[in-house]
């Protein structure tokens, strides 16, 4: 008996590619369907008073109303939790809905939070401006200033929030160092891991308390839905789920179906994007018309050692600066034929964006440069096209400089 138990403990967990297809789903499917059914309803009915009381008084699990849960969404949550190594997960109608609901669920009037300065623009705006209405103080710190981070922690600090990798410079947080600082002061840690995905990085394995994902990007992977998720231990996720029911950022069943469809191929897509992005980064780094390339798995990246120690791939985003002026940058971008000009990332189509013209168009040049958003900065979100074709398209644009 002891030998049998020992063998059971050593049973290998299926690989992430297998779990991305099967995790969270019962083996027997409704109507013998191989795909997850779309439970397209806002309301779930009861068979009688006994069933109502079993649900309301005895806690029997079932569905009542679409804002409180849906079978298709439940399977998506279970699969995402499995891939991230989390106890629990809540899915949202967008990544920003996941972020704002999570933050509001964790703070009270008089609390203090810390966020790094190169987090997503809308996340920073929410923390800097809207939290003031709830008397929540926010300290924004330069990314990578670990000494400053520890000094900024107060008695009323509730959590530290950052992205890793960050946008657009792909900075990598030392998750072990972050966790040690947080533990010394008893504060929570939140990491937006959208750029990494669970294939390249799983922050919960480093002791991070909550992971946030914009499932719109790599996890769904086809530029056709908006979705978000927060993942972590059940006690924390339950608080977020309770507020989620009131805030109403509910993902619809069809989006969950498309998310589940995308998850089945996400390990294949992201592995391809890792490979292609690294090849493009290496090519651009040697190009005479390129000023600087930022990619975590390039040795020239300031956080290369951290990235290669806690990530299995560098991700699908390459950020670079061309030589020349703003007009030169426009000529480069306008000459592209394969790469679509668009602000998102993570899909099968390659997208390129010019942050100065898109995300920071309403900033003055001085304000942009203080944030590192220069006139010739580009963010390339690699799709799954042939690497040679993407490089050829970039060369077409660079020839215009």
ABEGO torsion letter per residue (X at the ends): XAAAAAAAAABBBBBAAAAAAABGBBABBBGGBABBBBBBBABBBBAEAAAAAAAAAAGBBBBABAAAEBAAAAAAAAAAAAAAGBABBBBBABAAAAAAAAAAAABBBGBBBBBBAABBAAAAAAAAAAAAAAGBBBBBBBBGBAAAAAAABBAABABBBBBOBBOAAGBBBBAAAAAAAAAAAGBBBBBBAAAAEAAABBAAAAGBABBBBBAABAAAGAGABBBBBBBEBAAAAAAAAAAAAAAGBBBBAAAAAAAAAAAAAAAAAAAAAAAAAAAAAAAAAABAABABBBBAABAABAAAAAAAAABABAEABBBBBBBEBAAAAAAAAAABAABBBBABBGBABBBBBBAAABAAAABBAAAAAAAGBBAABBBBBBBABBAAAAAAAAAAAAAAX
